[in-house]
Amino acid sequence: MSRLTTLVQRLIPSGGTGQRAAKSAVWLFGQNMVDRMLPLVLLVILARLVGPLELGLVGIALVSMSALRSLTEVGLNEALIQRVEDNVDRYLNTVLAMEVARGVLIFGVLFLAAPFIGRLFDAPAATPLIQVMAVSAVLRGLKNPAVVYFQKNLEYHKLFVYNTGGTLAFFFTGLALALWDPSAWAWVGAFLAADIVRLVSSYVIHDYRPGIGFDREAAGDLIHFGKWITGSSILYFLYNEGDDVFVGWLLSPVALAYYQYAYRMSNAPATELSQVVAGVMFPAFSKFQTDVKRLRESYFTTIRLVAFVAVPMGIGFAVVTPAFVESAFGAEWLPMVVAMQVLALYGVYRAIGKTMGALWKAVGRPDYITKTSLLKVLVIAVFIYPVTVRWGITGTAVLVLGVNLLVSMPINLYITAKVLETTSLRILSETTYPLVASGVMAAATWYVGQALVLPAWVELCVMIVTGGVVYAAAVLALDLGTNWGMRANLRQLVASVVS
C-alpha cells in the first residue's frame, strides 16, 4: 500500500508546465480508459441481452440530449481556461447561474418535444426515455463551477476522482438494472446515477462554494470568447452526430444502433487519446500562446506521440473488426462490420485533428474550429442522402471519412502551419513513420487472421498479440535506422512523469 501511495504522490502534477502536462496526461488517460471501457462493457452486455432495437431507442434519446446541449453550449469552461489570470473566482457565480438556466431550458424543451421526436423517428417507445433522461441536464447545471480549476491548473488527479466516481456509478447501476430488467431503461438509470454522483462529488472535492448572483460584465467577457465555441459545438454535433440522426430517421432505430455502435467501438481507442490530448494540451498550449517557438516545439512533440499511438490503434482495429464483432456482440451485429472498419480509420484522423483544435483554442482562435466545421457540415449535407440510400450505413461511414481526409485535412494543415509558422509537410511528416510501422503490423495481423481456423475470441486475442509485437519491432527498427527519435521522446515523457 505504501508503494501505491508513493506512486500516486509522485504522479500528482507538479513542476514546470511540461512536467505538469505529462503527469496530467497519465491521470486523464487513466480516467478516459475507465470512462470509456466501463460504458463499452455495459453496452456489450446490453447488446447481448436486449438486442439492437432497444439500443436504437437509447440512441435516439442520447442524440436528442446531445443536440440540445450542443445548441446551448456557450464555451464557459473553455473561456475560463483560456484566460491568462490564474484566479477566476469572480466569474464562478455567473457561470453557475448560466449553467442552471441552461439545464432548466434543456429539460423543458426535451420534455415537451419528446413525443414529436418519437414520431419523427417512428419510435414512440423512445418518448418516455427522452423525458426521463432530460433530468440529466438540470443535474449537470447544478454542479460546482469550480471544477474548472482541475483542468485550468492541470490538477487532473482531482478530475480523475470527479469523473471516475460518476463512471463507476454508471456501470454498476446499469449492470444491476440490466440484470434485473433487461431493457433500454437500464441505460437511462445508469446515465442519471452518474450525474447524481458527479454533482455531489463536485462539492466534496473542491471547497469553493458558489453563491447566488449574476454579473453581466463577467458574462459578456465569457460569451465573447465562447461565441465561437457555441458555433463550433453546434457544427460539431451536426458533423459528428448529424449522421446518426439521419441514419435513424431514414433507415430505422436498428440501423441507428448498428451505426452508433460501429462508431463508438471503432473510435474508442483513438477517441480516448484525442480526449487526453484536447484536455491536457489546451491549457498547456495556452501557457505558451505568446511564444511561437515553444508552442511549435510543444506541438511537434505532441503530434508525434499522438500519431505513434493513434495510427496503429485505428488501423489495427480495422483489421481485427470481424473477429471482434463476432466474439463480443454475436452474429446479430455482423451487418455493422464494414462501417466499423471505415470509422476506425476515421478515428485516426480524429485523434490527430484534436491536436489542431486544442492549438487553435489556445491561441485565442476558436473561430477556426467553427469555420472548418461549417465546411464539413455543408459537404456532408450535400452527399449524405444519396450515399446512405445507396449503400446504407457503410456509405455514410465512407462519406464521413472521405470528407475529413479530402476536404478538412488540407485546410486544417494549412491553418496549423500558419499558426506555428511552419509548413504543412513538416506537420504531416510526423505521421510518416507510424504509418509505415502500422502498415507492416496490419499485413502481419491480417495474414495471421486468414491463416487461423479458431473460435472468434481466440482468433481476436492472437491477432492483437501479433499486432502489438510486430508494431513494436517495426518501431524499433525504424527508430534505429532513421532520425525518428521516438525512443528519446518516450524516455522524456517517462522522465517528466516520474520526476
Secondary structure, 3 states (H helix, E strand, C coil): CHHHHHHHHHHCCCCCHHHHHHHHHHHHHHHHHHHHHHHHHHHHHHHHHHHHHHHHHHHHHHHHHHHHHHHCCCCHHHHHHHCCCCCCHHHHHHHHHHHHHHHHHHHHHHHHHHHHHHHHCCCCCHHHHHHHHCHHHHHHHCCCHHHHHHHHCCCHHHHHHHHHHHHHHHHHHHHHHHHHCCCCHHHHHHHHHHHHHHHHHHHHHCCCCCCCCCCHHHHHHHHHHHHHHHHHHHHHHHHHCHHHHHHHHHCCHHHHHHHHHHHHHHHHHHHHHHHHHHHHHHHHHHCCCCCHHHHHHHHHHHHHHHHHHHHHHHHHHHHHHHHHHHHHCCHHHHHHHHHHHHHHHHHHHHHHHHHHHHHHHHCCCCHHHHHHHHHHHHHHHHHHHHHHHHHHHHHHHHHHHHHHHHHHHHHHHHHHHHHHCCCHHHHHHHHHHHHHHHHHHHHHHHHHHHHCCCCHHHHHHHHHHHHHHHHHHHHHHHHHHCCCCHHHHHHHHHHHHHC
